[in-house]
Amino acid sequence: RAKKKSPEDEKRDQAREARRGGVGGPGGNGPGGGVQDRNVRMVRKSPPKIPKKMAEKGSFGTVKLRVTIGPDGSILSVIPVNTLADGGTQAAIDSIYRCRFEPAIRNGVAVTDTIIVTQNISPLTGYRE
């Protein structure tokens, strides 16, 4: 009959396997291996709609937004870092809500994270309302 291992022996064996590149080592599926940390990823972009007022005035620019993404990839908040006149800031925010994101991964677990997204509003990057 096999002797039951103590929890300390189990941990020591797991650490030994990890060093060898076994179950828990790089590329493995056990503790400490296989899953790399990563930041939030935008998987679908949506260009901003150019507000009529901006198009008529010929005013365009760039908006930076602080976007918080939840562990399920949902958008929890969008806060402008800088603003544009004539509806440009709201157009940038609206376009973010049409985008799709993959959450950040830390220690193999999806987590809430915040990123800065730059939205250019110009005749070349957006479309008219």
C-alpha positions as CSV (number, residue, x, y, z in Angstrom):
1,R,0.0,0.0,0.0
2,A,1.1,3.5,-0.8
3,K,1.9,5.7,2.1
4,K,-0.2,9.0,2.2
5,K,2.0,12.1,1.8
6,S,1.9,15.0,4.2
7,P,0.9,18.4,2.9
8,E,4.5,19.5,3.2
9,D,5.6,16.5,1.1
10,E,3.0,17.4,-1.6
11,K,4.2,21.0,-1.8
12,R,7.8,19.9,-2.1
13,D,6.9,17.4,-4.9
14,Q,5.0,20.1,-6.7
15,A,7.9,22.5,-6.5
16,R,10.3,19.8,-7.7
17,E,8.0,19.0,-10.7
18,A,7.8,22.8,-11.5
19,R,11.6,23.1,-11.6
20,R,11.8,20.1,-13.9
21,G,9.2,21.7,-16.3
22,G,6.6,19.0,-15.4
23,V,3.0,19.5,-14.5
24,G,3.4,22.8,-12.8
25,G,6.3,24.1,-14.8
26,P,6.3,26.4,-17.8
27,G,3.6,25.3,-20.2
28,G,2.1,22.9,-17.7
29,N,-1.4,23.0,-16.3
30,G,-0.6,22.6,-12.6
31,P,0.2,25.3,-10.0
32,G,2.6,28.0,-11.2
33,G,2.6,27.1,-14.9
34,G,0.8,27.3,-18.1
35,V,-1.0,30.6,-17.8
36,Q,0.8,33.9,-18.5
37,D,-0.2,37.2,-17.1
38,R,-1.5,39.7,-19.6
39,N,-3.1,43.1,-19.8
40,V,-6.5,44.0,-21.1
41,R,-6.9,43.5,-24.8
42,M,-9.2,45.3,-27.1
43,V,-10.6,42.6,-29.4
44,R,-13.0,44.7,-31.5
45,K,-12.5,48.4,-32.3
46,S,-15.2,50.8,-33.2
47,P,-14.4,54.1,-34.9
48,P,-16.0,57.2,-33.3
49,K,-18.9,58.9,-35.0
50,I,-17.9,62.5,-35.9
51,P,-20.5,64.9,-34.4
52,K,-22.1,67.2,-37.0
53,K,-20.9,70.3,-35.1
54,M,-17.3,69.1,-35.3
55,A,-17.6,68.3,-39.0
56,E,-19.1,71.6,-39.8
57,K,-16.4,73.5,-37.9
58,G,-13.6,71.3,-39.2
59,S,-12.5,70.8,-35.6
60,F,-11.0,67.4,-34.8
61,G,-8.6,66.0,-32.3
62,T,-7.6,63.3,-29.9
63,V,-9.3,62.1,-26.6
64,K,-7.6,59.9,-24.0
65,L,-9.9,57.8,-21.9
66,R,-9.3,55.9,-18.7
67,V,-11.3,52.7,-19.3
68,T,-11.9,50.1,-16.5
69,I,-12.6,46.6,-17.7
70,G,-14.1,43.9,-15.4
71,P,-13.0,40.3,-15.0
72,D,-15.8,39.3,-17.5
73,G,-14.5,41.8,-20.2
74,S,-17.3,44.3,-19.5
75,I,-16.7,48.0,-19.4
76,L,-17.1,49.2,-15.8
77,S,-16.2,52.9,-16.4
78,V,-14.9,55.4,-19.0
79,I,-13.4,58.6,-17.7
80,P,-12.0,61.2,-20.0
81,V,-8.4,62.2,-19.3
82,N,-8.7,65.2,-21.7
83,T,-11.7,66.6,-23.6
84,L,-12.7,67.9,-27.0
85,A,-15.3,70.5,-27.7
86,D,-18.4,70.2,-29.9
87,G,-19.3,66.7,-28.7
88,G,-15.9,65.1,-29.5
89,T,-15.5,63.7,-26.0
90,Q,-18.9,62.1,-25.9
91,A,-18.3,60.6,-29.4
92,A,-15.1,59.0,-28.2
93,I,-16.8,57.6,-25.1
94,D,-19.7,56.2,-27.1
95,S,-17.3,54.5,-29.5
96,I,-15.6,52.7,-26.5
97,Y,-18.9,51.2,-25.4
98,R,-19.2,49.7,-28.9
99,C,-15.7,48.0,-28.5
100,R,-15.1,44.6,-27.0
101,F,-12.4,43.7,-24.5
102,E,-10.7,40.6,-23.0
103,P,-9.9,41.0,-19.3
104,A,-6.5,41.2,-17.8
105,I,-5.1,38.0,-16.4
106,R,-3.1,37.9,-13.1
107,N,-1.8,34.6,-11.7
108,G,-4.2,32.7,-14.0
109,V,-7.3,34.7,-12.9
110,A,-9.3,37.3,-14.8
111,V,-9.2,40.6,-12.9
112,T,-10.4,44.2,-13.1
113,D,-7.9,46.5,-14.7
114,T,-7.7,50.0,-16.1
115,I,-6.2,51.1,-19.4
116,I,-5.8,54.3,-21.3
117,V,-7.3,54.3,-24.7
118,T,-6.6,57.1,-27.3
119,Q,-9.4,57.9,-29.7
120,N,-8.6,60.1,-32.7
121,I,-11.5,61.9,-34.1
122,S,-10.8,63.0,-37.6
123,P,-12.3,62.6,-41.1
124,L,-9.8,59.7,-41.6
125,T,-10.6,57.7,-38.5
126,G,-14.3,58.3,-37.9
127,Y,-17.5,58.5,-39.7
128,R,-20.2,61.1,-39.8
129,E,-23.5,60.9,-37.8
